Amino acid sequence: MSGELRERVAATAASLRCYVKESEKARKALEALAVEQSWDDGAQCSKYVAAVRALAAAPPPDLGAISDELAAACDAQRRALRQTLLDRLIGAAEAENIEWRRIGDQPPVLNVGGIRVELDYDKQEARLAYAKEPLARCVLDPCQILEARCDQIARLTLAWPGADELFEAIESAYRARLGREAKPFGERVNLVDLVAELVVEYERRGLCKNATIGRAELAYALDRLAREGGLARHGHRLELGTATGGSTRDKKRVLFLASGLGGGQFYLTLRFAAAVGAEGRS
């Protein structure tokens, strides 16, 4: 707020305070005049009427113009504070050599070192996700956001058993799912249905004992498996089917992959097929 506007706000407040005081006098006078006995005392009655006339001669301060100015100043201040927070977050990330890129504006969404960070100014919180899978929330503070981001990267990495181990676990989970659905090898199954099967496989194989496997961890693992060229092993190749049209409406039935397999797409199904070409390459 500018100094000039601040002075006018103070002056308006003082004027309003006086008006409220006179208004209260007029209210009491009118209440008294509503009682018939008040008219028995001519002098007192004249004082009551004078209080009402005094208020009528002094209309309330015009708050229309100054309220518009205050609203504009408040919006400008809010935008400045939001931009300052965003600049601080970017600066803090760069100071730690963390790559970032902006992927959304309203609300601001950044990819900070592989973690999606959405800034919600109204709720005063940052929401962290891998791709589109929620991970954590924290207050709108750059240091806490980067700390939370580091914690989530560590959690996702902890659930990574290695390319060979993951490939075998997913294939085994796939076979288990085929059995439940009475389908032959090579048929597609819903990708997200493998999460429950993978929990069993992780436990059975003793993988990542201090970590959990959920949607976010599966998305991270598939991205990393693709990046490391691990989609084909032992004569079999892992294939994902993209979600198109109406299948993307129910986000619980699809999984968004950020990178590795082309990135930026929702996937609906998974299957294993005979590998073609050099084994071990995607």
Steps between C-alpha positions, in 0.01 A plus 500: 500500500633844409555766764234723347240223507596412856436862609160506332410168662589641842295814434202297382524281809493808725202643309317170526572482871338844549203400287449182702506704820239746368298211360484340841376829651230524233396138559454560871311822428261327264438221749421761765269690267312178434390507867198723551617632838807659335275763349402626846843669536526760223867581558607137501287432195678782315838345583388166357380662180826699473700175522300353214535815288875511567541152359281584200722799425818289518468207252734202542842506333499378138673161516442406137809651339741420781371142527575451127850640550558276799384194306739584216787558743424173678500307171830660399654415835376142482647458151829648616518266800419201282765593246751557780429152637535348155827685441632384838411138423671517161802670651525240775479217245771656284719553805485125560557425129153348468359521150154651471250597234161665508214278385197704608399855587162502673575365750880510460636149446870418477696188430773522763758231445244245387234583757188693405443794736167684493474825696158565654508857630142493629562197723859608566639160412717328242388167359769260384443219252687264274343552158138535616516271802474689833796461734493763774396849606691770683478870581589760240862538601782442245727322747224267619386435143852397394541291813170323430606449139827339618306270737267387222784433256663287769172314558451426130861393460471274803221310324721437195639144521707512181413447134531119495319453829219736404450344157471153653266622774271672250494196273413276793229742611370505144480121491315500832251749364448294186419204722240697691339613175538165322692655213786351295853641504524800270155641578473848644409573861419831665826660602380632836372152595863392523567719802340251739677210328834682527455549874482123530799452268712751690426321825554154354833596345619710793533811285531847652400390850492858633288636216145475373386449141203705384387690194769768529773243554379294204498807274852590613620142453358470148649835398838401635483150351436652157777758538746227593400290199351227713170432325622173347646208691535126448319500167202700623414865457281714725246701301264769620174604336417870496170625638295686242168678486261415780741266673692799636198641681527263794846584628487209746515255208798655320857589584683807377865456404715811491799370305678188381226363275452823311353676798201721555245225437245297689536124473221250550632149438810284522605175341808290430579382149788332317793740477600622155851633427785537742412367844525746784429807287177698485 
